[in-house]
């Protein structure tokens, strides 16, 4: 059988872009947990807070301006699978300097599970390695929020 000749061809180009719809000066600046809570209430889909567990990431620049948010995952009534690589792919793509992670507990219990604490610490360590600070990991419920940073 004749050997196939190796042919070097140009690989596909990978293009990255992130385009602001509004001027960055019009994006909100996050300075305290109350603002984060208000932002999360605006982002969360009506009716899903008590329906299924979801994880989102809010991305910010060095000035604390919100670049946008990403729906990381959506799961069942008691858990959702989170892939840290997806969270940081987006962070790197939009040149985020910091992230706030948030997920809901449909049960209304705002206390973190052992898995929540492990994930929060893992994301914090990955962020340090990539120079993307994870400012907080928030659990949101109908009655309020719990935040990992304790602020």
MOHU-V666136 format. One record per residue. N is the residue number from 1. RES is the residue in one small letter. OMEGA is omega in whole degrees, -180 to 180 (* if undefined). Layout:
n: (N | N)
res: (RES | RES)
omega: (OMEGA | OMEGA)
//
This chain:
n: (1 | 2 | 3 | 4 | 5 | 6 | 7 | 8 | 9 | 10 | 11 | 12 | 13 | 14 | 15 | 16 | 17 | 18 | 19 | 20 | 21 | 22 | 23 | 24 | 25 | 26 | 27 | 28 | 29 | 30 | 31 | 32 | 33 | 34 | 35 | 36 | 37 | 38 | 39 | 40 | 41 | 42 | 43 | 44 | 45 | 46 | 47 | 48 | 49 | 50 | 51 | 52 | 53 | 54 | 55 | 56 | 57 | 58 | 59 | 60 | 61 | 62 | 63 | 64 | 65 | 66 | 67 | 68 | 69 | 70 | 71 | 72 | 73 | 74 | 75 | 76 | 77 | 78 | 79 | 80 | 81 | 82 | 83 | 84 | 85 | 86 | 87 | 88 | 89 | 90 | 91 | 92 | 93 | 94 | 95 | 96 | 97 | 98 | 99 | 100 | 101 | 102 | 103 | 104 | 105 | 106 | 107 | 108 | 109 | 110 | 111 | 112 | 113 | 114 | 115 | 116 | 117 | 118 | 119 | 120 | 121 | 122 | 123 | 124 | 125 | 126 | 127 | 128 | 129 | 130 | 131 | 132 | 133 | 134 | 135 | 136 | 137 | 138 | 139 | 140 | 141 | 142 | 143 | 144 | 145 | 146 | 147 | 148 | 149 | 150 | 151)
res: (x | x | x | x | x | x | x | x | x | x | x | x | x | x | x | x | x | x | x | x | x | x | x | x | x | x | x | x | x | x | x | x | x | x | x | x | x | x | x | x | x | x | x | x | x | x | x | x | x | x | x | x | x | x | x | x | x | x | x | x | x | x | x | x | x | x | x | x | x | x | x | x | x | x | x | x | x | x | x | x | x | x | x | x | x | x | x | x | x | x | x | x | x | x | x | x | x | x | x | x | x | x | x | x | x | x | x | x | x | x | x | x | x | x | x | x | x | x | x | x | x | x | x | x | x | x | x | x | x | x | x | x | x | x | x | x | x | x | x | x | x | x | x | x | x | x | x | x | x | x | x)
omega: (-179 | 179 | 178 | 179 | 178 | 180 | 178 | 177 | -180 | 178 | 179 | 178 | 176 | 180 | 176 | 175 | 175 | -175 | 176 | 175 | 179 | 176 | -177 | 179 | 180 | 179 | -180 | 174 | 179 | 179 | -180 | -177 | 178 | 178 | 178 | -180 | 178 | 179 | 180 | 178 | 178 | -178 | -171 | 179 | 179 | 177 | -177 | -178 | -179 | -174 | -178 | -180 | 180 | 178 | 174 | 175 | 175 | -176 | -178 | 177 | -176 | 180 | -179 | 178 | -180 | 176 | -180 | 177 | -179 | 174 | -174 | -178 | 176 | -174 | -178 | -176 | -176 | 179 | 173 | -180 | -178 | 177 | -178 | -180 | 179 | 180 | -177 | 172 | -179 | -180 | -179 | -179 | -177 | -179 | 179 | 174 | -180 | -178 | 166 | 178 | 177 | 171 | -178 | 170 | -179 | 180 | -177 | 178 | -176 | -180 | -179 | 173 | 175 | 178 | 177 | -178 | 178 | 180 | -180 | 180 | 179 | 179 | 178 | 180 | 177 | 179 | 178 | -179 | -176 | -178 | 174 | -174 | 173 | -174 | -177 | 172 | -171 | 170 | -179 | 176 | -179 | -175 | 180 | -178 | 170 | 178 | -177 | -176 | -180 | -180 | *)
//
